[in-house]
Amino acid sequence: MRKPMMLVLVTSISLAPGAHTLAAQARLRAAAPQAPIVRDRREDIRDRREDIRDRRENVRDRRENTRDRREDIRDARVDGGPADKREDVADRREDAADRRENLRDRREDFRDRLEDRIDKNPRFAERLRALLPPDTTLRDCAAGFKNQGQFIAALHVSKNLNIPFDQLKTRLTGDNSVSLGEAIRELRPELNEQAANAEAARAEKQAAETEQTS
């Protein structure tokens, strides 16, 4: 009877380290998916940048077509008849649409570069996220701004003067956008022009310091 019991005891002891090894491997497998998530985000950014480059090439092609049509119009024009004028109007509208598309592409490219930098620079990401309004995402907040400096300066103004960020963003982006100083004056009418411009300059300096975070 003693020999079988000893055999069971030895077998249990020899299997114990294997259980610990399996547990450790399970923990490693649970932690592993984090790296592919970052790679997937970077691949998404690269794909969006390729889409932007493709759209810009399409814009350039359309502009070349527009220039060709205008040259054809000038060559064929005799007395500037109604058909020629309609062509000119259509060309100007197409140029305006191309400029708007270029602006959208540049803004989207800026957001992609900003996300890429956040992935690579944890200290910069920490400083930037501390400035974001509650329950918002970086990409949503940055949408519509011309560049990184303007966006970060707006975040600092919102913090410095306790101005709702969405109200500030509305005045700084879009077709009827105003300067940072003018936006401050509209939202804080108790400040005169000199004080508002000083606050804008302070926020721009803070933005430059935030951008230099390494």
Contacts in CASP RR format, 6 or more apart in sequence:
PFRMAT RR
TARGET T0000
AUTHOR 0000-0000-0000
METHOD contacts of the structure
MODEL  1
MRKPMMLVLVTSISLAPGAHTLAAQARLRAAAPQAPIVRDRREDIRDRRE
DIRDRRENVRDRRENTRDRREDIRDARVDGGPADKREDVADRREDAADRR
ENLRDRREDFRDRLEDRIDKNPRFAERLRALLPPDTTLRDCAAGFKNQGQ
FIAALHVSKNLNIPFDQLKTRLTGDNSVSLGEAIRELRPELNEQAANAEA
ARAEKQAAETEQTS
38 119 0 8 1.000
41 115 0 8 1.000
41 119 0 8 1.000
42 116 0 8 1.000
42 119 0 8 1.000
45 112 0 8 1.000
45 115 0 8 1.000
45 116 0 8 1.000
48 108 0 8 1.000
48 112 0 8 1.000
49 109 0 8 1.000
49 112 0 8 1.000
52 105 0 8 1.000
52 108 0 8 1.000
52 109 0 8 1.000
55 101 0 8 1.000
55 105 0 8 1.000
56 102 0 8 1.000
56 105 0 8 1.000
59 98 0 8 1.000
59 101 0 8 1.000
59 102 0 8 1.000
62 94 0 8 1.000
62 98 0 8 1.000
63 95 0 8 1.000
63 98 0 8 1.000
66 91 0 8 1.000
66 94 0 8 1.000
66 95 0 8 1.000
69 87 0 8 1.000
69 91 0 8 1.000
70 87 0 8 1.000
70 88 0 8 1.000
70 91 0 8 1.000
73 84 0 8 1.000
73 87 0 8 1.000
73 88 0 8 1.000
76 84 0 8 1.000
77 84 0 8 1.000
106 146 0 8 1.000
107 143 0 8 1.000
107 144 0 8 1.000
107 145 0 8 1.000
107 146 0 8 1.000
110 142 0 8 1.000
110 145 0 8 1.000
110 146 0 8 1.000
110 147 0 8 1.000
110 148 0 8 1.000
110 151 0 8 1.000
111 139 0 8 1.000
111 142 0 8 1.000
111 143 0 8 1.000
113 148 0 8 1.000
114 138 0 8 1.000
114 142 0 8 1.000
114 148 0 8 1.000
114 151 0 8 1.000
115 138 0 8 1.000
115 139 0 8 1.000
117 124 0 8 1.000
118 124 0 8 1.000
118 125 0 8 1.000
118 128 0 8 1.000
118 138 0 8 1.000
119 125 0 8 1.000
121 213 0 8 1.000
121 214 0 8 1.000
123 213 0 8 1.000
123 214 0 8 1.000
124 210 0 8 1.000
124 213 0 8 1.000
124 214 0 8 1.000
127 210 0 8 1.000
127 213 0 8 1.000
128 138 0 8 1.000
128 152 0 8 1.000
128 155 0 8 1.000
128 210 0 8 1.000
129 138 0 8 1.000
131 152 0 8 1.000
131 155 0 8 1.000
131 156 0 8 1.000
131 158 0 8 1.000
131 159 0 8 1.000
131 210 0 8 1.000
132 138 0 8 1.000
132 141 0 8 1.000
132 155 0 8 1.000
133 141 0 8 1.000
133 158 0 8 1.000
133 164 0 8 1.000
133 165 0 8 1.000
133 166 0 8 1.000
136 165 0 8 1.000
141 151 0 8 1.000
141 155 0 8 1.000
141 165 0 8 1.000
141 169 0 8 1.000
142 151 0 8 1.000
144 169 0 8 1.000
144 173 0 8 1.000
144 174 0 8 1.000
145 151 0 8 1.000
145 154 0 8 1.000
145 169 0 8 1.000
145 172 0 8 1.000
145 173 0 8 1.000
148 211 0 8 1.000
149 204 0 8 1.000
149 207 0 8 1.000
149 208 0 8 1.000
149 211 0 8 1.000
150 172 0 8 1.000
150 180 0 8 1.000
152 206 0 8 1.000
152 207 0 8 1.000
152 210 0 8 1.000
152 211 0 8 1.000
153 180 0 8 1.000
153 200 0 8 1.000
153 203 0 8 1.000
153 204 0 8 1.000
153 206 0 8 1.000
153 207 0 8 1.000
154 165 0 8 1.000
154 168 0 8 1.000
154 169 0 8 1.000
154 172 0 8 1.000
154 180 0 8 1.000
154 203 0 8 1.000
155 165 0 8 1.000
155 207 0 8 1.000
156 202 0 8 1.000
156 203 0 8 1.000
156 206 0 8 1.000
156 207 0 8 1.000
156 210 0 8 1.000
157 163 0 8 1.000
157 168 0 8 1.000
157 180 0 8 1.000
157 183 0 8 1.000
157 184 0 8 1.000
157 199 0 8 1.000
157 200 0 8 1.000
157 203 0 8 1.000
158 164 0 8 1.000
158 165 0 8 1.000
158 168 0 8 1.000
160 199 0 8 1.000
160 202 0 8 1.000
160 203 0 8 1.000
160 206 0 8 1.000
161 184 0 8 1.000
161 187 0 8 1.000
161 188 0 8 1.000
161 199 0 8 1.000
163 184 0 8 1.000
163 187 0 8 1.000
163 188 0 8 1.000
167 187 0 8 1.000
168 183 0 8 1.000
168 187 0 8 1.000
171 177 0 8 1.000
171 178 0 8 1.000
171 182 0 8 1.000
171 183 0 8 1.000
171 186 0 8 1.000
171 187 0 8 1.000
172 178 0 8 1.000
172 180 0 8 1.000
172 183 0 8 1.000
178 186 0 8 1.000
179 200 0 8 1.000
180 200 0 8 1.000
180 203 0 8 1.000
180 204 0 8 1.000
181 196 0 8 1.000
181 197 0 8 1.000
181 199 0 8 1.000
181 200 0 8 1.000
182 196 0 8 1.000
184 191 0 8 1.000
184 196 0 8 1.000
184 199 0 8 1.000
184 200 0 8 1.000
185 191 0 8 1.000
185 192 0 8 1.000
185 193 0 8 1.000
185 196 0 8 1.000
188 196 0 8 1.000
191 199 0 8 1.000
END
